[in-house]
Amino acid sequence: MKKITTNREILLLSGSSFFQRDWCELNSKSDSKKLSQKEQLIQLCWNGMLHEMIPEILETQPGKKPLTLWEINESGNLLDLRYGEFDEEMNDEWSINPYVYLAFSNPN
């Protein structure tokens, strides 16, 4: 029987007013203010704070472990977050990132 794995791709628009807010981490360091808004958002995502900021975006199914953030890709003002049960190469052909999708489209 083949095991079914879950992968999730989330796009965040780093320039949106929602992410322009000042976010506070529990273990914040004084040098974090030197980072740009986008760099702070990336740091918050790596530290697992996306679930605190937007809890409904990473709801877990009963009996399953939470998904792990494996990769963050930057494309213009977009942050492409890739979550999964384990580090697995995601099929970029089915990506919701418009920059990746356009790279795979066939020009007529």
Stockholm file with secondary structure:
# STOCKHOLM 1.0

chainA/1-108         MKKITTNREILLLSGSSFFQRDWCELNSKSDSKKLSQKEQLIQLCWNGMLHEMIPEILETQPGKKPLTLWEINESGNLLDLRYGEFDEEMNDEWSINPYVYLAFSNPN
#=GR chainA/1-108 SS CCCCCCEEEEEEETTSTGGGSCCCCTTCCGGGGGSCHHHHHHHHHHTTCHHHHSGGGGCCCTTSCCCEEEEEEEETTEEEEEEESSCCCCCGGGCCCHHHHHHHSCCC
#=GC SS_cons         CCCCCCEEEEEEETTSTGGGSCCCCTTCCGGGGGSCHHHHHHHHHHTTCHHHHSGGGGCCCTTSCCCEEEEEEEETTEEEEEEESSCCCCCGGGCCCHHHHHHHSCCC
//
